[in-house]
Structures are given as structure tokens and as C-alpha cells.
Amino acid sequence: MKSYRTKLFFGLLSLIFIVLISLGLLLGELFKSYYSRSIDSRMVKEADLIAEYIRNSDGNKDMLRRKMEIFSESLDSRISIVSKEGDILFDSREGDDTNFTPYYETIRQIVAENSIRNSNEKYYEAGGGNNLRFYWSTIEENGQVTGYVFLSVKLNEIKDAYKQIWWILIVSLGLALIIIMIIGARITERYTKPIESATKVAYELARGNYRARTYEGMENETGMLSTSINVLARNLQEMVKAREIQQDRLTTLIENMGTGLILVDSRGYITLINRTYKETFRIKEEDYIGHLYYDAIRHKEISNLIEEIFMTEQKVHREIIISLDIERRYFDVYGVPIIGTNDDWKGILLVFHDITEMKKLEQMRKDFVANVSHELKTPITSIKGFSETLLDGAMNDKDTLEAFLKIILTESERLQNLVHDLLELSKIEQHGNILSFQNCNMVSLIEDILPILEKRAEEKRIELVFEKSDEAACVEGDEYRLKQVFVNLITNAINYTPDGGKVTVSYADEADSVSVSVKDTGIGIDKKELPRIFERFYRVDKARNRSSGGTGLGLAIVKHIVEAHHGEISVESELGKGTIFTVKLFKDYLARKRVFNQSGRK
């Protein structure tokens, strides 16, 4: 596409070219007419002068002939003297002209026509073979015409003069055209360059490039146009920046909000899902965006909810349960229709609040209350029952009294242990629980607690082995709490190992940590029960645990103490072959704490 400058320049050039051509033709005709009239007037006057000379001559024919030849050479014209009847009396080029007859006939025709018309015109152009132009004047004596003087010139000479006139016009007008083109190009560039620049900037603004600017040097209308476009560009750039900031804020808010979000347009196509929704439902964005909701969403509960909002155009608040793989998740869902200012239907917005953890905590609270009630009920019932039996007369029997009092003492100790463990667990879990960190030698720590547990192991004929080495195995931790950890783990190992079994305690000193393992040859744990063994009051073998006096809180206490040290605990087990608990504690507690804080773990 030609530029505005090119179109304007060629338009002006075409107009100027037409004007110059028209002017050249007009001037050519004017110059031609003027030159023709000048030639005709001069030649007629020359003919009159020769006729006057002949009239005043003394009649000497030889002298007259010589004079006529001289005049012919001087005037560069052919001179002929003709009688009034048309007969040629003298011709300056009679001997040189081989075409005398047509020339003579032309003169006789002119004389005849002139005598008949008595015209004032004294020139005649003869074409054809003559190619001459004739001029004449009458020779008079005593008022009577006695003859004519004819002067003739060739038309080629006049045509050559005309060609010179045209060449002069062509050259002058051509030079004028070139000068006008140069000046016009400069003027066109000066006045169109700001317009072209403004056009380019407007095009860039239309494409979204709001940084484009145009030149503002001139102070005329084009300068005002450039200034206005630059002001518009700056305003648009500021508006776009503000819009981008708002868009970034909105995008950040949507993507990082803790609830899932999905947006469906008025036609049922999904236009937006945030990161929380994708992570929660484990989906890919390309499988949702641009697809119909009932084709993309696999869960009927969500599709039915969207369909209900489409049909009722009312807000919906509902709690739904969705199965994700093998996990059941609870969601508190808010669905609202999006309606424009003119009651235009825009779409639907769904917000998913994951309340699974809250439901789990609620269920754990219920289970905790039920378990505590059950655990407290059993020893209290036993104490009450045996006390009533003694008061009813059984205390008079010494053996019965002693047996019942032992049972009451055992149940009291069990009740005391339960309350103690509950208080310990509450203390460990509460926010801001302070641990007394110091450098702990794991070998010495384990050696201090083994004598306490050896008696119980001997009662069940269980071999309790501590595999020591020369490694230092020192960590930063709370010595009292770490002793609780290993007392509980070793006690559980002894309780769940049949008589004659073996419990082995070992450790491994690594670069930045120490791992302590408690291995037994007991009943083992089923794989499906492994995720729940650290829950409060959860028992693998309830009958065995109660007979051993356990409260079901030991592993929960162990887990919380290890996590308070930012350590790790793992378990490996196989039914009938035994269990291995491994506790990994780190030598630099502060460095491990920084790692946990950076990863967002508490």
C-alpha cells in the first residue's frame, strides 16, 4: 500500500504536469501565431519596399535585375516580378529552379484570385510539391496596377523555426517541472512526515504498543495532532499499567487463595480454574479450560450443583463428599450466578472450601471423648465394684481383702498412668511448649533407661540387647523427652513380643544425624493399620494392650516429641515377624529448624 506522502506527491505532480502541458500547448500556439504574424508582416513590408523601388527605378532592366538578385540574397527569399496578367517578367532563381511550371501556375492563380477578390491579404501558402509561402505587393503607376512583386520562402524554414520554439518550451517547462518536483518533494515531506509519524504511532497504539511516541517539533495543526496522540499514548499506558497491576493482584489472589475456584460462562464452558482447585482434584488445566462443564468435570456432585444454579439462578451452599482415588474429601461449596448490570447472564462461580481436616479433627474429638470415657470407665468401674464387694463383707476375709486391694491398686495405677499420659500429651501438643535442648549422648541415654525395662523383659523371658559401637552418637535435644520416646518404644516392643522373644536396640551415627532403631520379634502390624498407629488410643491388639496396662497414648506422645525435635520417625513391620521403629534425630537442631521453616513445615 502506497504511503500518504507518495499519494499526495504524485497527485500534486500529476496536477502540475497537466497544467504545464496545457500551458506549453497554449504558449506554443501563441508563439507560433506571433511568429507567423511577424514573418507575414515583415515579408509584406519587404515586398512593398521592393515594389516601391521598382516604381522609382529609371527603367534600366539590367540594373534592376542585379538589384533584385542582391535583394534576393540579402532577404534569403525568391523574388519574382509579374505583370498584371500573371506573366513572370523576372525571377531571381529562374536558372536554378527545375520546377518552374508549378511555381508559375501558383503565381497566376494568386494573381487571378487577388484580382477577383481584391483581398487585403498579401500572402498565400502553397503546399504540395511547391511547399512555399508567397508574399506580394502591387506595382502601380498613376494609380493603376501594372504588375506584382512576389517574395517566396520555403515552409521548411518556418517549420524549423516552429521546432525551435517547441524545443525551447519543452526544455524550459521540463526544467520547471524538475524544479517543482524537487521543491514539491521537500514541501510534501515536511508537511506529511508528522502525519505519517502520527499514523504509525496510532497503528502501534491499536496493536497494544503504548510506549510508541511521535515527534512534537512543529507548532501548527500537525504539531497539535502529534501532541494529542502522545498525550493519548501516555494516558493509555498509565491505564494499562494500572490494569496490569490490578490484574496481577487479582491473579495472585485467585491463584494463592486457600480455596478451590472454578468459573463457568453463560454457555457452560469452563473459563477459569485456580491452582488450589487443580492441586486438590489432581487435574490438568488444558483438560478443563474451554470445555463444557459436564464433559470436563468427572464428579457428578459438582456437575449437578452447576446444573441446579443454571436452572434456579439462585445461590447454593452445600456440603458434598467427593472420592479422590482412595481418599474421601469433604467440601463446603458456595455457588453463585454471575448476572450483569442489565440482567445479562454471565456465568457461574463455584468456591470449594476443603473441610476434610476439620471433619477429621471433629471425628478425632468424638473418638477421643469416646475413648477417654471408655478408658476411664473401666478402671473406675473396677475400683467401684471391688470396693462395694469389700464393704458388703468380703473385707472380713483376709485373702479376699488382699486380692481385691491389689486389683484396686492396679486399676488406680492404670487410671493414674492414663491421666498422666493425657497431661503429657496435652503439654507436648500445646503451642509454645519449651524443650530444654542440650548435647545428648544417645549411648548414655539408652544405657540409663535399659535397667528400668530389664525387669519387665526378664518376666517374659525376652532378651533385651543393646548393640553398641565406638561411635559418639551425640545430638541436640531434650534428654528427659528423648528418654520418654525410647522408654515407650522399648516398652511397646516388650509388650507386643511373645515370651522368649528378642528386642534389639541399635543406632547409626551419620554425617548430620543419629538414627536409633528398636527391633522386636513380636506379633507385627498389618500394613493397612500402619497409618493409624500414632493416633490416640489406637491399639493393634486391644486385649493384649489392656492386659499390659497400656493407655494407647504412648506412640502419640512419641510422635509429637520427635516432631518437636524436627526429627523423623518411621516404622517397618510384617505380621508374625516383628516390627522396627526408627527415630532419626539431627545433630544441629537450629540448622534443621531453619530447613523446616523454609519448607513451610511446622
C-alpha positions in Angstrom: 0.0 0.0 0.0 1.4 3.4 -1.1 2.1 5.8 1.7 0.2 9.0 2.2 3.3 11.1 1.2 3.6 9.2 -2.1 0.0 9.6 -3.0 0.0 13.3 -2.2 3.2 13.8 -4.1 2.1 12.0 -7.2 -1.3 13.7 -7.0 0.3 17.1 -7.0 2.8 16.1 -9.6 0.0 14.9 -11.9 -1.8 18.2 -11.5 1.3 20.2 -12.2 2.2 18.1 -15.2 -1.3 18.6 -16.7 -1.0 22.4 -16.0 2.4 22.6 -17.6 1.4 20.6 -20.7 -1.7 22.8 -21.1 0.4 25.9 -20.6 3.1 24.6 -23.0 0.5 23.9 -25.7 -1.1 27.4 -25.2 2.3 29.1 -25.3 3.4 27.1 -28.3 0.3 28.2 -30.2 0.7 31.8 -29.1 4.4 31.9 -30.0 3.6 30.2 -33.3 0.9 32.7 -34.1 3.0 35.6 -33.1 6.0 34.4 -35.1 3.8 33.8 -38.2 2.2 37.2 -37.9 5.7 38.7 -37.5 7.0 36.9 -40.6 4.0 37.8 -42.6 4.2 41.5 -41.7 7.9 41.7 -42.4 7.7 39.9 -45.7 4.8 42.1 -46.9 6.7 45.2 -45.9 9.7 43.9 -47.8 7.5 43.2 -50.8 6.2 46.8 -50.5 9.7 48.2 -50.4 10.8 46.3 -53.5 7.7 47.4 -55.3 8.4 51.0 -54.3 12.0 50.6 -55.5 10.8 49.2 -58.9 8.3 52.0 -59.2 11.1 54.6 -58.7 13.7 52.9 -60.8 14.9 54.6 -64.1 13.8 51.6 -66.2 17.2 50.1 -66.7 16.4 46.4 -66.8 19.9 45.1 -66.2 20.4 47.3 -63.3 17.0 46.3 -62.0 17.8 42.6 -62.4 21.1 42.9 -60.5 19.4 44.8 -57.7 16.7 42.1 -57.5 19.3 39.4 -57.2 21.1 41.4 -54.5 17.7 41.8 -52.6 17.0 38.1 -53.0 20.3 37.1 -51.5 20.0 39.7 -48.7 16.5 38.7 -47.8 17.0 35.0 -48.4 13.9 35.0 -50.5 12.9 34.3 -54.0 11.8 37.5 -55.8 9.6 37.4 -58.9 8.2 40.3 -60.9 4.9 39.6 -62.6 2.7 41.5 -64.9 -0.9 42.3 -64.0 -2.0 39.4 -66.3 0.2 37.0 -64.3 3.2 36.7 -66.7 6.6 36.4 -65.0 8.8 39.2 -66.1 11.7 38.5 -63.7 12.6 35.6 -61.3 15.7 35.7 -59.1 16.2 31.9 -59.3 14.9 31.2 -62.7 18.0 29.3 -63.8 18.2 27.2 -60.6 14.6 26.1 -60.4 13.8 22.9 -62.1 10.1 23.0 -61.1 9.3 26.3 -62.7 5.9 25.4 -64.1 4.1 24.6 -60.8 5.6 27.8 -59.4 4.4 29.9 -62.4 0.9 28.3 -62.2 0.7 29.1 -58.4 1.6 32.8 -59.1 -1.0 33.0 -61.9 -3.6 31.5 -59.6 -2.7 34.0 -56.8 -2.9 36.9 -59.3 -6.3 35.7 -60.6 -7.8 35.2 -57.1 -6.3 38.5 -55.9 -7.8 40.4 -58.9 -11.2 38.8 -58.4 -11.4 39.0 -54.5 -9.4 42.3 -54.3 -8.4 40.9 -50.8 -6.3 42.8 -48.4 -4.3 39.6 -47.6 -1.0 39.7 -49.3 0.3 36.2 -48.5 -0.5 32.7 -49.6 0.7 29.2 -48.6 1.1 26.7 -51.3 1.5 23.1 -50.2 2.0 20.0 -52.3 5.1 20.0 -54.4 5.7 23.7 -54.1 5.9 23.8 -50.2 6.2 27.6 -50.4 4.7 30.7 -48.8 4.1 33.7 -51.1 4.0 37.4 -50.3 3.2 40.1 -52.8 2.8 43.8 -53.4 1.3 45.7 -56.3 3.3 47.9 -58.7 1.3 51.0 -59.6 1.8 53.8 -62.0 -0.6 56.8 -61.9 -2.9 54.9 -59.7 -3.1 51.9 -62.0 -1.8 48.4 -61.2 0.9 47.5 -63.7 2.3 44.4 -62.1 3.2 42.5 -58.9 6.3 41.7 -56.8 6.3 38.2 -55.3 8.5 37.1 -52.5 8.5 33.4 -51.6 10.1 31.5 -48.8 10.2 27.7 -48.1 7.9 26.4 -45.5 10.7 24.2 -44.1 12.4 27.3 -42.8 9.2 28.3 -41.0 8.7 24.8 -39.6 12.3 24.8 -38.4 11.6 28.0 -36.5 8.5 26.4 -35.1 10.5 23.3 -33.9 13.0 25.7 -32.2 10.0 27.3 -30.4 8.7 23.9 -29.2 12.1 22.8 -28.1 12.6 26.0 -26.1 9.2 25.4 -24.5 9.9 21.7 -23.8 13.3 22.4 -22.2 12.1 25.3 -20.1 8.9 23.6 -19.0 10.9 20.4 -18.3 13.4 22.3 -16.1 10.5 24.0 -14.4 8.9 20.5 -13.8 12.1 19.1 -12.3 12.5 22.1 -10.0 8.8 21.9 -9.0 9.2 18.2 -8.3 12.2 18.8 -6.0 10.6 21.7 -4.2 7.3 19.7 -4.0 9.0 16.7 -2.6 10.6 18.8 0.1 7.3 20.5 1.0 5.4 17.3 0.9 7.9 15.6 3.2 7.8 18.5 5.6 4.1 18.5 5.9 3.3 14.8 5.6 6.1 13.4 7.8 4.4 14.4 11.0 1.1 12.9 9.7 2.9 9.6 8.7 4.6 9.5 12.1 1.3 10.1 13.9 -0.3 7.4 11.7 2.4 4.9 12.6 2.0 5.7 16.3 -1.7 5.3 16.1 -1.2 1.9 14.4 1.2 0.9 17.2 -1.3 2.0 19.8 -4.0 -0.1 18.1 -1.7 -3.1 18.3 -1.2 -2.5 22.0 2.3 -0.9 22.0 1.5 2.0 24.3 5.2 3.1 24.5 5.1 4.4 21.0 5.6 8.2 20.6 5.6 10.7 17.8 7.7 13.9 17.1 6.2 17.1 18.5 8.5 19.7 16.9 6.0 21.7 14.9 3.6 24.2 16.3 0.9 24.1 13.6 -2.1 21.7 13.3 0.2 18.7 12.7 2.1 19.5 15.8 -1.1 19.7 17.8 -2.1 16.3 16.3 1.2 14.8 17.4 0.9 16.3 20.9 -2.6 14.9 21.3 -1.6 11.4 20.1 1.3 11.4 22.6 -1.0 12.5 25.4 -3.4 9.7 24.4 -0.5 7.2 24.4 0.7 8.2 27.8 -2.8 8.0 29.2 -3.4 4.6 27.7 0.0 3.4 29.0 -0.9 4.5 32.5 -4.3 2.9 32.2 -2.8 -0.4 31.0 -0.2 -0.3 33.8 -3.0 0.2 36.4 -5.0 -2.5 34.8 -2.0 -4.9 34.7 -1.3 -4.2 38.4 -5.0 -4.9 39.3 -4.9 -8.0 37.1 -1.7 -9.2 38.8 -3.2 -8.6 42.2 -6.4 -10.4 41.2 -4.4 -13.3 39.6 -2.2 -13.6 42.7 -5.2 -13.6 44.9 -7.1 -16.2 42.9 -4.1 -18.5 42.4 -2.9 -18.4 46.0 -6.2 -18.4 47.9 -6.6 -21.5 50.0 -9.9 -22.5 48.4 -10.6 -24.0 45.0 -12.3 -21.8 42.4 -13.9 -22.6 39.1 -15.7 -20.2 36.7 -18.2 -21.3 34.1 -19.5 -18.9 31.4 -23.1 -18.4 30.3 -22.8 -21.2 27.6 -21.5 -23.8 30.1 -17.8 -23.6 29.1 -15.2 -23.5 31.8 -13.1 -20.3 31.6 -11.1 -20.3 34.8 -9.7 -22.7 37.5 -7.2 -21.7 40.1 -4.1 -23.6 41.4 -5.8 -24.8 44.5 -8.6 -26.5 42.5 -6.1 -28.2 40.2 -4.0 -29.4 43.1 -7.0 -30.6 45.1 -8.7 -32.5 42.3 -5.4 -33.5 40.6 -6.3 -32.3 37.2 -4.6 -30.5 34.2 -5.7 -27.1 33.1 -5.9 -28.0 29.4 -8.4 -30.7 30.2 -10.8 -28.1 31.7 -10.4 -24.7 30.1 -12.5 -24.3 27.0 -14.5 -27.5 27.7 -18.2 -27.9 28.6 -18.5 -28.4 32.4 -20.4 -31.7 32.1 -17.7 -33.1 29.7 -14.7 -32.0 31.8 -15.9 -32.5 35.4 -15.8 -36.1 36.3 -17.7 -35.7 39.6 -21.4 -35.8 39.3 -21.9 -33.9 42.6 -20.2 -30.8 41.1 -22.0 -31.1 37.7 -25.4 -31.4 39.4 -24.6 -28.4 41.5 -23.8 -26.3 38.4 -26.9 -27.5 36.6 -29.0 -26.6 39.6 -27.6 -23.0 39.6 -28.3 -22.7 35.9 -31.9 -23.8 36.4 -32.7 -21.8 39.5 -30.4 -18.8 39.1 -30.1 -18.8 42.9 -27.1 -19.0 45.2 -26.3 -22.5 46.5 -24.4 -23.5 49.7 -23.9 -27.2 50.1 -21.6 -29.7 51.8 -20.5 -32.5 49.5 -18.3 -35.6 49.8 -16.0 -36.4 46.8 -13.9 -39.5 46.4 -10.4 -38.8 45.1 -8.7 -42.0 44.3 -8.9 -43.9 47.7 -9.5 -40.8 49.7 -12.8 -39.2 50.7 -12.7 -35.4 50.8 -15.3 -33.1 52.4 -16.0 -29.8 50.7 -18.1 -26.8 51.7 -19.2 -25.4 48.3 -20.6 -22.0 47.5 -22.1 -21.5 44.1 -23.4 -18.1 42.8 -24.8 -17.0 39.5 -23.0 -14.0 37.8 -25.5 -11.5 36.5 -24.5 -8.3 34.7 -25.9 -4.8 35.3 -28.6 -5.2 32.6 -29.6 -8.6 34.0 -27.3 -10.3 31.5 -26.4 -13.9 32.4 -22.6 -14.0 32.7 -22.0 -17.4 34.2 -21.4 -19.3 37.5 -18.7 -19.1 40.1 -18.1 -22.1 42.4 -15.8 -21.9 45.5 -14.6 -25.1 47.2 -13.6 -25.0 50.9 -11.8 -28.2 51.8 -13.0 -29.1 55.3 -11.6 -32.6 55.3 -9.1 -31.8 58.1 -11.8 -30.1 60.1 -14.0 -33.2 59.7 -11.1 -35.4 60.7 -10.5 -33.3 63.8 -14.2 -33.4 64.6 -14.2 -37.1 64.3 -10.9 -37.4 66.3 -12.5 -35.3 69.0 -15.5 -37.5 69.1 -13.3 -40.6 69.2 -11.1 -39.0 71.8 -14.0 -38.3 74.1 -15.4 -41.8 73.5 -12.0 -43.5 74.1 -11.3 -41.4 77.2 -14.7 -42.2 78.6 -14.2 -45.8 77.8 -10.6 -45.9 79.3 -11.7 -44.1 82.4 -14.9 -46.1 82.8 -13.1 -49.5 83.0 -10.8 -48.8 86.0 -13.4 -46.7 87.8 -16.0 -49.5 87.4 -13.4 -52.0 88.7 -12.5 -49.9 91.7 -16.2 -49.2 92.5 -17.1 -52.8 92.1 -14.4 -54.2 94.3 -14.9 -51.5 96.9 -18.6 -52.3 97.1 -17.8 -56.0 97.4 -15.4 -55.3 100.3 -17.9 -53.1 102.0 -20.5 -55.8 101.7 -18.4 -58.2 103.9 -15.6 -59.5 101.7 -13.1 -57.5 103.7 -13.5 -59.8 106.6 -11.8 -62.5 104.5 -8.1 -61.6 104.7 -7.1 -63.3 101.4 -10.1 -61.8 99.5 -9.3 -58.4 101.0 -5.7 -58.6 100.0 -6.6 -59.8 96.4 -9.2 -57.0 96.0 -6.9 -54.3 97.3 -4.2 -55.4 94.8 -6.7 -55.1 92.0 -7.9 -51.7 93.2 -4.2 -50.6 93.4 -3.5 -51.9 89.9 -6.6 -50.1 88.5 -5.7 -46.9 90.4 -2.2 -47.0 88.9 -3.7 -47.6 85.4 -6.0 -44.6 86.0 -3.1 -42.6 87.2 -1.0 -43.5 84.1 -3.9 -42.6 81.8 -4.3 -39.2 83.4 -0.5 -38.7 83.4 -0.2 -39.6 79.7 -3.1 -37.3 78.8 -1.5 -34.4 80.6 1.9 -35.2 79.0 0.3 -35.3 75.5 -1.6 -32.1 76.1 1.6 -30.4 77.3 3.6 -31.6 74.3 0.9 -30.5 71.8 0.2 -27.1 73.3 1.6 -24.1 71.4 4.8 -22.8 72.7 5.9 -26.0 74.5 9.5 -25.3 75.5 12.2 -28.0 75.3 15.4 -27.9 77.2 18.0 -28.5 74.5 21.4 -29.8 75.3 24.1 -32.1 73.9 22.8 -35.6 74.5 24.9 -38.8 74.2 22.5 -41.4 72.8 24.6 -44.3 74.1 24.5 -43.0 77.7 20.8 -42.1 77.4 19.8 -45.6 76.3 22.0 -47.2 78.9 20.2 -45.2 81.6 16.8 -46.4 80.6 17.6 -50.1 80.0 17.8 -51.1 83.7 14.3 -49.8 84.2 13.0 -52.1 81.4 15.1 -55.2 82.1 12.8 -56.4 84.9 9.8 -56.5 82.6 11.8 -58.2 79.9 13.0 -60.9 82.4 9.4 -61.6 83.4 8.6 -62.5 79.8 12.0 -64.2 79.3 12.7 -61.7 76.5 16.3 -61.0 75.5 16.9 -57.2 75.6 20.0 -56.4 73.6 21.8 -53.0 73.1 24.2 -53.1 70.1 26.9 -50.5 71.0 29.8 -49.3 68.9 32.7 -46.8 69.4 30.8 -44.0 67.6 29.9 -41.0 69.8 26.3 -40.6 68.5 25.5 -37.1 70.1 22.5 -35.0 69.2 20.9 -31.8 70.4 17.7 -32.4 72.2 15.7 -32.6 75.5 17.2 -35.5 77.4 14.1 -36.1 79.5 11.7 -36.1 76.5 14.0 -38.4 74.5 14.1 -40.8 77.3 10.3 -40.8 77.2 10.5 -41.7 73.5 12.7 -44.7 73.9 11.0 -45.9 77.1 7.7 -46.0 75.2 9.2 -47.7 72.1 11.1 -50.4 74.1 8.1 -50.9 76.4 5.8 -51.5 73.4 8.4 -53.8 71.9 8.4 -55.9 75.1 4.6 -55.9 75.5 4.0 -57.0 71.9 6.7 -59.6 71.8 5.7 -63.2 72.9 7.6 -64.9 75.7 11.1 -66.0 74.8 11.4 -63.3 72.0 14.1 -60.7 71.5 14.2 -56.9 71.5 17.3 -55.2 69.9 18.2 -51.5 70.3 20.8 -50.2 67.8 22.0 -46.9 66.4 23.9 -45.5 63.4 26.0 -42.3 63.5 25.6 -40.4 60.2 27.0 -37.1 58.9 24.4 -34.8 60.3 22.1 -37.2 62.3 21.8 -40.2 64.5 19.3 -43.0 63.8 18.1 -45.2 66.7 16.2 -48.4 65.9 14.1 -50.6 68.2 13.6 -54.0 66.7 11.4 -56.8 68.1 10.3 -60.3 67.1 6.7 -59.7 68.1 3.3 -60.1 66.5 3.9 -57.4 63.9 1.4 -54.8 62.4 -0.8 -55.2 59.4 0.1 -52.8 56.6 -3.4 -51.3 56.5 -3.1 -50.3 60.2 0.4 -48.7 59.9 -1.0 -45.2 59.0 -3.1 -45.2 62.3 -0.7 -46.5 64.9 0.2 -42.9 66.0 -3.4 -42.0 66.7 -4.6 -41.6 70.3 -6.0 -44.8 71.9 -5.4 -46.8 68.7 -4.4 -50.4 69.6 -3.2 -53.1 67.3 -4.2 -55.8 69.8 -6.6 -54.2 72.3 -6.8 -57.3 74.6 -3.0 -57.6 74.9 -2.6 -53.8 75.4 -5.2 -53.7 78.3 -3.7 -56.7 80.0 -0.3 -55.0 79.9 -1.7 -51.8 81.4 -1.1 -49.6 78.3 -3.2 -46.5 77.7 -3.0 -46.3 73.9 -1.3 -42.9 74.1 2.4 -44.0 74.0 3.0 -43.7 70.3 1.1 -40.5 70.0 3.4 -39.0 72.6 6.5 -40.4 70.8 5.4 -38.9 67.5 4.8 -35.4 69.0 8.2 -35.4 70.8 10.1 -36.4 67.7 8.3 -33.7 65.7 9.1 -31.2 68.4 12.8 -32.0 67.8 12.2 -31.7 64.0 13.2 -35.3 63.7 11.7 -38.2 61.8 10.1 -41.5 62.8 9.4 -44.4 60.6 8.1 -48.0 61.0 8.6 -51.2 59.2 6.6 -54.3 60.1 5.4 -57.7 58.9 2.7 -59.8 60.6 4.2 -62.6 62.7 7.8 -61.5 62.1 8.2 -58.3 64.2 8.4 -54.5 63.9 11.2 -52.0 63.6 10.7 -48.4 64.8 13.5 -46.0 63.6 13.9 -42.5 65.1 16.1 -40.0 63.2 17.5 -37.1 65.3 19.7 -34.3 64.0 22.9 -33.1 65.5 22.3 -29.4 64.7 18.8 -28.6 65.9 18.9 -24.9 64.8 20.1 -25.8 61.2 17.3 -28.4 61.0 14.8 -25.8 62.3 15.7 -23.4 59.5 15.2 -26.1 56.9 11.7 -26.8 58.3 10.8 -23.1 58.3 12.0 -22.6 54.7 10.0 -25.6 53.6 6.9 -24.3 55.4 6.7 -27.2 57.8 5.8 -26.6 61.4 
